[in-house]
């Protein structure tokens, strides 16, 4: 009803405005959805998967470190022993670097990360004693170093390995959950986008239908009225009622039909009165615009008829008077 009473220009502006708002809504929703997917992807790639890689590399390095330590015990040459111990030291130092990187991005319980850091730091002291003993190259020193390895160093590595397995399992669970969340988010955004597109299409079709109806219905009535007017039929009923241009046009045509009907009825009344000999009749309605010429012509006709009948009456009176004189003379 509100759209019906708007001007045609405002109807078009409102219709296109609504369609534009729908397009903007879909665009904004799509952008937000893409950003959400991108954030979820960043979380998966930069945190979850990266942390999982850190944990598995830490585990590999711990195993390599233990292997190099055992290989050092199996060697007799001091240079080979030193080379293996240095390699084990590099693996340990690499784990400390990885741990620092992991700490900037971890998502497991902080207590587990603190325990892991404590275990990795605790390796330094027994490793230093083992290295010092192995550098002596004696059987007794080697036995003492191996005792340190079995009783002090290896338990620490075992604790580190067990803790890394636990953390790694948690990271795998997080990775699976992050992947599922990303997939669910993608499907949700896809459903929302499709729903918005369908709603926009439906609303746009409804608006177009309303606009067409608001134009074609009054135009059909105006066309019908114009054809009727051309045929001299003033009985057409214009039912379209609105404050827009079409409504004003229908109202103007309805007023024109009423005025024409009144003028025709008035002319019929005047002519009827004249045919009955009533020369005192006058027009009873206002003739608008150029139709005042018709009113003037009717008035002149009545005036001339009055003059003509007056002259005829005068001539008749003279004839009667002459006839009476002839009769009297006879």
N, C-alpha and C positions, 0 to 999 in steps of 0.2 A: 504494500500500500504506500509506503514511504517513497519507493522508487517510482511508482505510478505518477505521483504528484510533482516529481522533479522535472526540471526543464530537460529537453533532449540532450543539450550539451553536458549538463550535470550528470545525466544518466550514463552517457558514454564515459565521462571522466570517472564516475564511481565504478562502473564495470571494469574498465581497464586498470583502475587503481587497485581493485580487489585482486584481479589477476596478477598484477605486478607484485602485490604484497605476498601472494601465494608463492610466486616464483622466488622472491627474496627469502621467504621462510624455508623453502626447499633447499635453496643454495646455502643458507646459514646452517641448516640441519646437516647438510652434506659436509660442509667444512668442519663443523664440530665433530661429526662422526669420523672424518678422516684424521683429525687431530687426536681424537681418542684412540683410534687404532694405532696411530704413529707413536703415541705415548706408551701404549701397551707393548708395542713392538720394541721400543727403546728399553722398556723395563725388562723384556725377555732377553734381548740381545746384549745390552750393556751391563745388566746386573745379574739376572738369573743364570744365563748361559755362561757369562764371563766368570761368575763366581764358581760355577761347576767346574770350569776348566782350571781355575786356580787350585781348587781342592784336589782334582785328579793329578795335576802336575806336582803338587806337594807330596802326594802319595808316591808317585813315581820317583821323585827325588829322594824320599826317605828310603825306599827300597834300594835305589842306586847307592845311597850313602852307606847303607849296611853292607852291601855287596863289596864296595871298595874297601871297607874296613876289614872284612873277612879275607879279601884278596891280599891285603897287606900282611895279615898274619900268616898267609901261606907262602910268602916270599922270604928268601934269605938275604937277597941283595938289598943293602940299605937304600940305594938310589931308587929301586923299584918300590920298596916300602914307602919311601917318602913321596913318590909320585902318586901312589894309591891313596895315601893319607891326604895329600893336597887335593886330589880329586874329590875325596869325601868331604873335605872342608869346603870346596866350591859348591857342592850340592847343598850343604848345610847353609852356607851364606845365601845361595839362591832361594832357599826356602824362607829365609828371613825377609828377603825382598818381596817374594810373593805374598807373604803374610801381611806385610805393610799395605800392599795393593788390595788385598782381600779385605783388610780392616776398613778401607774407605768405602766399601760397597756391600759389606756383608748384611745378611738378613736373618741369620740364625741367632740363637741366644748369645748374649755378650759373654756369659760365663764360659761357654765353650771356646770362644775365641781367646779369652784370657788364659784358659788352661792350655790351649795349643801354643800360645806365645811363651808361657812358662816352660813347657816341655822343650820347645826348640831352644830356648835360652839355656836350659839346664844341661844341654849336650856339651857346651863349651868346656866346662871344667873337667869331666872325665875324659873327653877327647884329648885335651891338652896333656893329661897324665899318661894316657896311652901312647901318644906320639913321643913323649919324652922317654918312656920306657923302651919303645920299639927302636928308637934311634940308637940305643946302646948296642943292639945286635947280639945280646947274650940270651941263652935259653931261659935263664931265670927271669930276666927282664921281660922276655916275651910271654912267659907264663903269668907273670904279674899283670901284664897288659891285657892278656886274654881274660884273666879273672875280672879285671875292671870292666871289660867289654860284656862279659856274661852277667855280672852281678849289678852293674850300674848303668852302663851305656845301652845295652840291648833292651832292658826293661823300659827305658825312656822311649826308645824307638818303637817298641811294641805299643806303648800307651799312645804315642803320636799316631801310629798307623790305625789303631782302633778308633781313636777320636776322629781321624780324617774319614774313616769309613762311615761313621755315624753322621758327620757333617755332610759328606758326599751324598748319602741317602736322602738327607733332608733337602739338599740342593736339587737332587733329581725330582723329588716330590714337588718342590717349588716350580721347577721347570715344566713339569707336566701340568700343574695347576695354571701357570702363566699361559701355557699354550692353549689350554681349554678356555681360559678367560678371554684370550685374544680371539679364538674362534667364536665363542658365544657373543662377544661384543660385535664382531663382524656380522654375524647373522642378525643380531638385534638392530644394528644400524641399517642393514639391508632391508629388513622388514619395515622399519620406521620410514625409510626413504621411499620405498614402494608405496606404503600406505599414504604418505604425504602426496606423492605424485598422483595416485588414484583419486584422493580427496580433491586435489587441485583440479584435475580433469573434470570431476563431477561438478564441482562448484563453478568452474569456468563454463561448462556446458549449460548449467542452470542459469547463469548470468546471461549468456548469449541468448538462451531461449526467452528469458524475461525481456531482454532488450528488443528482440525481434517481435515479441508479442506486443510490447508497448508501442511499437512503430506500425506493425502491419494491421493490428485491429482497428485503430482509429483511421488509418489510411483507407482501409476497406469501407468503413462507414462514410468517410468523406467522398470517396469515389462513387459509392452508391447514391449518395445525396446529389452529387454533381450530375450523374446520369439522369436522375429523376427530375432535376431542375431543367435539364435540357429538353426533357419531354413534357414539361409543364405540370409535373406531378409534385405537389407541395406537401404530400401526406407522409413523407419519409420521417421515421422517428430516429433521431440521433441519440443513442443511449450512452455513448462514451462520456464519462464524467471525470475530468482531471483538471489540474491547474497548469499543466504543461502547454506547449504550443499547440499540440493536437486538440487538447481539451478546449483551448480558447477558440481554435478554428471551428470545432463542432458547435460550440456555444454561439459563435457568430453566425454560422449557417442556420442554426435553429432560430435565432432571432430574425435572420433575413427571411426565412420561410414564414414565420409568424407575421412579419410586417407585410410581406407580399399577400398572404392570405387576407389580412385585414384590409389592404388596399383593394384587392379584387372584390371582396365582399362589399366594400363601400361603393365601388363603381357599379356593382350589380344592383345595389340598393338605389343608387341615384338613377340609373337607367330604368329600373322598374318603376320608380316614382314618376319619371318623365313619361313612360309609356301609359301610365294611368292618368296623365294630365296634370300631375302635381308639378307646377313650375316653380314652386317655392322651396323645393328640396335643396339641401346643401350637403357638402362632404362633411363626414363626421369624424374622420381620423386625420392625423398629421401625416403628410406625405414627405418622407425624408429625401434630402439631396436632390438629385436630378428628377426625382418623381414629382417634385413640386410643379414641373411643367405639365404633368398629367392633371394635377389638381387645378392648375390655371386654365387648362383647356376645357375641363369639365365646367368650371365656373363660367367661362366665355360661352360655352355651348348653351348653358342654362340661360345666360343673359340674352343671347341672340334668339333663342326660342321664345323668351318672354317678349322681346321686341317684335319678333315676327308675328306671334299670336296677338300682340297688341295692335299691330297694323291690320291684321286680318279682322280683328274684332271691330276696329274703327271703320274699315271698309264695309263690313257687314251692317254696321249701324247706319252708315250712309245709304246703303242699298235699301235697308228697311224703311228709312225715312223717305226715300224717293218713291218707293213702292206705295207707301201710305199716301203721299201726295197724289200720285196717279189715281189711286183708288178713290180718294176724295173728289178729284176732278171729274172722274167718270160718274 
